[in-house]
Amino acid sequence: MKWDEESAELRLHGDLDIDGADILHALVTEFDRVACIDLTDVDTIDSSGLFALVQADTRARVCGTRLTLVPPRDSVRRIFEWTGLDARLTFAVAG
């Protein structure tokens, strides 16, 4: 995690399931301006994790911040496509 007075950047790893979603929610609540969440090391994601990311994005917008997600591996990325969240959330361009 990186943090300064302007914004925070989070790097997630493992499973973004109900337990991971609770942790993400706590971090997003503690740091109002989460500008980036790195999903590179996320192995799996379920509906709780997806919901937590949508909540994080909504909170960022309310706080005047644009949340950018670093794309996950292909097996996890497909879930965003299947649910249509790839159009709702902002992903960094792989370079």
C-alpha positions in Angstrom: 0.0 0.0 0.0 1.2 3.5 -0.8 -0.4 6.5 0.8 0.0 10.2 1.0 -2.3 13.1 1.8 -3.6 13.1 -1.7 -4.5 9.5 -2.3 -3.8 5.8 -1.6 -2.8 2.9 -3.8 -3.7 -0.6 -2.8 -2.2 -3.9 -4.1 -4.4 -6.9 -3.5 -3.3 -10.6 -3.6 -4.9 -14.0 -3.1 -8.7 -14.4 -3.2 -11.0 -11.4 -3.4 -13.9 -13.3 -1.8 -16.1 -12.3 1.2 -13.1 -12.1 3.5 -11.0 -10.1 1.1 -14.0 -7.8 0.3 -14.4 -7.0 4.0 -10.7 -6.0 4.2 -11.0 -4.0 1.0 -14.0 -2.2 2.3 -12.2 -1.4 5.6 -9.2 0.0 3.7 -11.3 2.1 1.3 -13.3 3.5 4.3 -10.1 4.4 6.1 -8.5 6.1 3.1 -11.1 8.3 1.4 -9.1 8.8 -1.8 -8.1 5.4 -3.1 -6.8 6.2 -6.6 -5.5 2.8 -7.7 -6.1 -0.9 -6.8 -3.7 -3.3 -8.3 -5.3 -6.7 -9.1 -2.3 -8.3 -10.7 -1.9 -10.9 -7.9 -5.6 -11.6 -7.3 -6.1 -15.4 -7.9 -10.0 -15.5 -7.8 -12.8 -13.1 -7.4 -16.4 -13.7 -6.4 -19.5 -11.5 -6.3 -18.5 -10.1 -2.9 -15.2 -8.9 -4.4 -16.9 -7.4 -7.4 -19.3 -5.6 -5.2 -16.5 -4.3 -3.0 -14.7 -2.9 -6.1 -17.9 -1.2 -7.4 -18.3 0.3 -3.9 -14.7 1.5 -3.9 -15.2 3.1 -7.3 -18.4 4.8 -6.2 -16.7 6.1 -3.0 -13.8 7.4 -5.1 -16.1 9.3 -7.4 -18.0 10.9 -4.4 -14.6 12.0 -3.0 -13.6 13.5 -6.4 -11.0 10.8 -7.2 -10.9 8.5 -10.2 -10.2 4.9 -9.2 -8.0 3.0 -11.7 -7.7 -0.7 -11.5 -4.5 -2.5 -12.6 -5.8 -5.4 -14.6 -5.8 -8.9 -13.1 -4.6 -12.1 -14.9 -6.7 -13.3 -17.8 -8.6 -15.9 -15.8 -9.9 -13.2 -13.4 -10.2 -10.5 -16.0 -12.8 -12.6 -17.9 -15.2 -12.2 -14.9 -15.2 -8.4 -15.4 -16.1 -9.0 -19.1 -18.9 -11.6 -18.3 -20.5 -9.3 -15.8 -20.1 -6.1 -17.9 -18.1 -4.4 -15.1 -15.2 -3.9 -17.6 -17.4 -1.1 -19.0 -18.3 0.3 -15.6 -14.8 0.3 -14.0 -11.6 2.0 -15.2 -8.7 -0.2 -16.0 -5.1 0.9 -16.6 -3.9 0.3 -20.1 -1.4 -2.6 -20.1 1.9 -1.3 -21.4 
